[in-house]
Amino acid sequence: MKTMKVVTTGCLLIVSLAAALPIMALTTPTQTMPFAYILPDANVYCTFHKFDMPGYNLTGVTVGLALNISGGQLGVDNDSTDPGGADFTLALGATGDLSSTDVTLWKAPLQPIFAALNISTGVGLHLDADNGDGVGTLDLTGPDGYDWQGLPKSDSASGNISSLYFSDYIGAGTFEVNAALTQIMNYGQYSGISIQYIPVTVSGNVNVTYEYEPVPEPSGIVALLAGAGGLLGVGFRRRR
């Protein structure tokens, strides 16, 4: 019976110790800064709060970019008299890239968290030689012309910041991340081509996500371990 008392005391102590420790479940608060612009080019400066939570350790930082494109127009008219005509790939869209002078956006030394995000829609086609409308007259009808209307499309990219650079993100205050948005407008760059162009509309967001966990309180753990030693000592004396 004495042995059973000692074992029971030890089990109760372990349960009490586990209940007193902080729950180490991760949470993921995300800050999202939306934007909407009509290109050709734009620089979007997004402001985020640094991680400032006493009693918690920062365990992860993820930075992401989301882009949506819609609309836009690219019309081409082949004014060349080349009897073979020309083969084209028309494309409309945008490129998005992130940078910052406040924080480091690297997943490892000298390695950006992700490559520039390119998003576009387009079509491949063949245009015949000029049908007689001549240089300076924009005629988007075939067989020597084509009118491409941009289609909606979305894409996103994100990456994890190396722990080497967590210090950039910790503390009071804010930091800025710049989203550089550049138009994609491709018609093959043939000579003798007249174009009509309307930029796409771009929307999206830049987002920052923190992962963190509570810091165990050393004083509480020491006190519990001291109590554990005392109770086990009492049980040992009773057993003897």
N, C-alpha and C positions, 0 to 999 in steps of 0.2 A: 504494500500500500504506500509506503514511503517513497518508493521509486516512482510510482504513478504520480504522486504529488509533485515531485521534482520535474518530471516531463511536462505536466500540465502547466506549471509555472513558466517554463521555458517557451512553450507554444504561445501562451497569452502575451508574453513579452515580445515575441517576434511580430505578432499581429499588431500590437500597439505601436511598435517601432515603424512598421510599414504604413500604418494609418497616419502617423505624424509627419511623414516625408511629403514634400510637395508633389502634386500630380504633374508628370513631365510631358503631358500631351502638347503637341505643337499646334500653334494657330498660324494663320496666314493672312494678315491684314494687307489688302491691296489698295494702292492709290492709283486712280485712273484719271488722266488728263485728256479729254476729247478735243478734237479740232476738226474744222471743215473749211477748205479753201478751194478756190479755182486756180489752177496752175496757169502759166507755165512753171514758175518757181516760187517757193516759199520757205522761210525758216520759222519753225514753231518752237518757242521757248517755253518749256513746261517746268513748273516749280513743284517740288516734292518736299515733304517733311523728312528730316533725318530720324533715325531710330533713337528714341529718347525714352526708355522705359527702365528706370532703376529697379533692380531686383530681377532682371531678365537678361539672358545672354542672347545675342544675335547669332543665329546658326545658319542663315541663308538669305541671299539677296538675289532676286530674279528681276531682270529688266526686259520689257517687251515692247514691240511696235505692231500695231494693227493698221492695215490700209484697206480702204474701199474706193473703187473708181466707178464712175458712171458718166454717161454722155460723152461729149466730144465728137469731133468730126474731122476726117482727113479725106479731102477730095483731090484727085490727081487727073491731069490731062496731058497726054503725051503729044508734045508738039514736034517731036523728031520725025524726020521723013525716012528714017531707016526702015526698009521694007520688012525687016525681021521683027520689028516692034521691040518690046521690052518685057521681061519678067520681073514682077514686083512682089515684095512682101510688105504690106502695110501694117503698122502697129501703133496703137495709142495706149498710153498708160502713164505710170509714174514710178520713180525710184525713191525709196525712203531710207535714210541712214541716220544713225544716232551718234551724237558726240557730246562731250561735256568738258568744261574747264574746271568744274567743281569736284567731280568724282571720277574714278577710274572705271571704264566700261570694258574690262578685260576678264576673260574666263581663265586666263593664265598669262604670265608675262608676255607682252607684245602680241597677244592673241585676242582680237575683238570677240565679244560674246556671240555675235553672228554677223554674216556678210550683209551687205546692203540688200534690202528687200525690193525686188523688181516685180511689178504686176502690170500686165498689159493684155489687150485683146487685139486680134488682127486677122488678116486674110492674105493668102497668096493668090496672085492672078497674073494674067498675061494681057498687055495692052497692045493693040495694033499700032501701026504708024499713024501719024496725023491724018485725019480724014478730010482736012481742008479748012478747019476753023482757024489754023495758023497761030503763030506766036502772039501772045498778048490777049487772046480770047480764051477765057476759061469755060470749057464745055465738059461737064462731068459725065456725060452720057457715053455709052459704048459706041463703037468697039475700041476707041482710043482714050476713053475716060472711065473713071470709077469713083463712086462716092461711098466711103466707108463711114458708118455710124458706130461710135464706140459702144461696147456692151458693158454691163455691170460685172464686177468681179471683186473678190475679197481674198486677202491672204494675211498671214501674221508670222512673226518670228519672235523668239525670246531666248535668253541665255542666262546662265547662272554666274554671278560674279565670284571670282576666286576669293577665298577667305583672306588672302594676302592684302586685300584692299577693303576689308570690312571697316577699317578705321575711318575711311572717307565718309561712310554712311552713318556713323554713330555720333550722337551729341545733340545739342540744341540747335535750332535754326533750320534752314532749308538749303536745297541745292537745285541747280537747273540742269535739265537735259534738253539738248537741241535736236529737233527732228528736221533734217534738211530734205525737202521734197523737190524733186526735179522731174520735169516732164519727159516722157518717152514719146517721141514722134518720129517714126521711121518710114521712109518711102523708097529706100534703096539709093538715094542720092544720085539718081541718073541725071545727066545733062539733058536739057531740052524738055524738062518737065515743069509744068505749072501746077501749083497746089493751092488749095483752100483749106484752112486749118482753124479749128476751134478747140482749145484745151479741154481736157477732161476735168470733171469735178472730183476732188479727193477729200475724203473724210477718214477719220480713224482716231486712234488714241496712242499715247505712250503710257505705260503702266510700270509700277514698281511694287514688288511684293516682298515683305519681310517674313522670315520664319524665325521663331525664337522659342526659348524654353526658360522656365523659372530657375533661378539660382538657389540650390539648397542652402539653408541657413546653418552654418557650421556650429553655432552655439547650441542650437536645438538638438543636433545630432550628437554632440559631445555629451549633453545632459542625459539623453536617452541611453547612450552607451554606458554612462556611469551608473544609471539606474539598473541597467541590465546586469552589470557586474555585481551590484549589491544583491539583487534578487537571486541570481544564480548562486552567490555565496551563501545566502540563507538556506537555499535548497540543499546545498552540499553539506552544510553543517547538520541539517536535520537528518540527512541520509546517514551520516556517521553516528 
